[in-house]
Amino acid sequence: MAIARASSDMGLRDRTSTALHSLQHPGSRMHQRGVSLATVTDFGGRHFGPNAGEKDHDALSFPTGKYDVFISHTWRTGRMAKYAALLYYTSLFPALCAGLAAGILAFALQVNGTLPPFGIMERHETAEIPEPLSISLWCTVMGGCTCFATLIMWARLIDLAESIRGTKVSYFFDRLCINQSDAELKQAGIDFIGAYLRNSDSMLVLWAPQYFTRLWCVFELAVFLEKSTNAEFKSRLQNSHAEIRQASVGAMLNLRRNSSATEINNEETVPARIVVATGAQRARNESHDRKLMIIPVQMGVFCMAGLVVGYVAAVCEGAIHFQILDQDLVDPFLALAMFGSCVPISLFCRRYSQDRLELNTQIAQFTVSQADCNFPHDREFIKAVITYLYSETLSEIDGIAAFEHLLRSRVQQNVDKILGSRLHVPWRLAFTFYVLANSQWFG
C-alpha cells in the first residue's frame, strides 16, 4: 500500500512539474494542434456526442502556433444544445442578413416580372368595392431557404475563404486537439491545458447550469482570466518607464487641447489633471476581458427552435390564406396560433431566469473542495497548478483562497457584463425576433 501511494505521489509530481514547466516556458509546448470551426460543427456537432471517439486525430486537426478561440464546455451538456449555441454565436447574424437579402431580391424580381406569380389571389372585401390582395410566397420561401442554408453552411464558407486566403482561424476543442488514441499523448494534452489557455487569444464558454459545478471547467475559465491579467501586468512592469512617459505625453497633449491658458499655467491643477488624463487613457486601452464570451446553450436552442417554428408558421399562414377565403376564420386561427406560441416563450423565459439566478448562486458558493471532479488525482493536480498560479508563497491554502476570490469577483463581473441581468435580451435574439416579425412584410 505504501509503495502504491508513493508511486501515485511520484506520478502526480511528474504531472505537475510537466504542467508547470509548460507554463513557465511557452516554447516547450508539444503536440499543439487546432481545428477549424467547420470541423467542430461538422454533421450537427457530432464530435460533442458521448461516443465520438476519434481515431483520425491528425486528419481532423492541424499544427498551430496559437489558438484564436478556446472552446470551454462541459460534457454533461447535450450535443445538440452545444451545437445550437455555436450556430447562435457564429452563424446566426450572417444567416439572417442573407435571408433578408434573398427576400428583398425575390420581391424585386417579382415586381419586375422576372419571377412568375407564386401564391397570388384576389379577394373582395365588400361586394361594391373589389380590392385585389396579392400574397406571394416567393419572399418567404427564398428568404427562409437562404437563411437556413447559410446557417448550416456558414462555417464551411468561412473555411473555404480561409483556405483561399491562406490563413487559418484555429479553435481549441479538447476531443479533437488532444490525441484520443494514444494514452500517453492524451495525458500530456490534458496536463498542458493551462499552457494551451495561455496561448489562446480568446475564450468561448458554452455555459449550461452544470458548468460551474465542474472543477475542470472553472479551472479553465480562471486560468484564462489569470493569464490575461498576468500578461498585461508583466508587460506593464517590463515597459513601465516607456509607458508612463508615453501616457504622460499623451495626457499633456489632451490637457493642452482641452484646457485654457490659465488652467495650464496653474501649478496645482496640472499634476492632478495629468494623473486623471493618464488614468483615462489607460482605461481606454484596457481590454477588460473583452476576449471572453459566455453563451448560454439554452439561448441557442431557443433561438434555433424559434427560427424553425417561425418559418413554418409563415409558410402555413400563406397556405391558409389560399385555403380559407373567409377572413372571419383566418383571424381567429392566427390569434390561436400566436397564443400557442406565447406559452413556450413564457416557459423558456422562466427557465432561463431561474438558470441565470442559479449561475450567480453557483459562483458565489463555489469552493474547490466541493466542485465535481471524476478522478482524485485530477483534483490534486488542479490544486497544485492553482497553487503555482495564485500563491506567491506556494501555499496551497493561499492559492486556493485567491483562486476562489478571483472566481467570485472577476468572473462574476464578467458574467454580469456579458449576460446582463436576468431579464436581459441579447442582441442576436432581439434581431431574430425582429426578422421573424417582419418576415411577411414584402409578401
Secondary structure by P-SEA (a helix, b strand, c coil): caaaaaaaaaaaaaaaaaaaaaaaccccccccccccccccccccccccccccccccccccbbbbccccbbbbbbccccaaaaaaaaaacccaaaaaaaaaaaaaaaaaaaaaccccccbbbbbbccccbbbbbbbbaaaaaaaaaaaaaaaaaaaaaaaaaaaaacccbbbbbcccccccccaaaaaaaaaaaaaaaaaccbbbbbccccccccaaaaaaaaaaaaaaaaaaaaaaaaaaaaaaaaaaaaaaaaaaacccccccccaaaaaaaaaaaaaaaaaaaccccccbbbbcaaaaaaaaaaaaaaaaaaaaaaaaaaacccaaaaaaaaaaaaaaaaaaaaaaaaaaaaaaaaaaaaaaaccccccccccaaaaaaaaaaaaaaccccccaaaaaaaaaaaaacaaaaaaaaaccccccccaaaaaaaaaaaaccccc
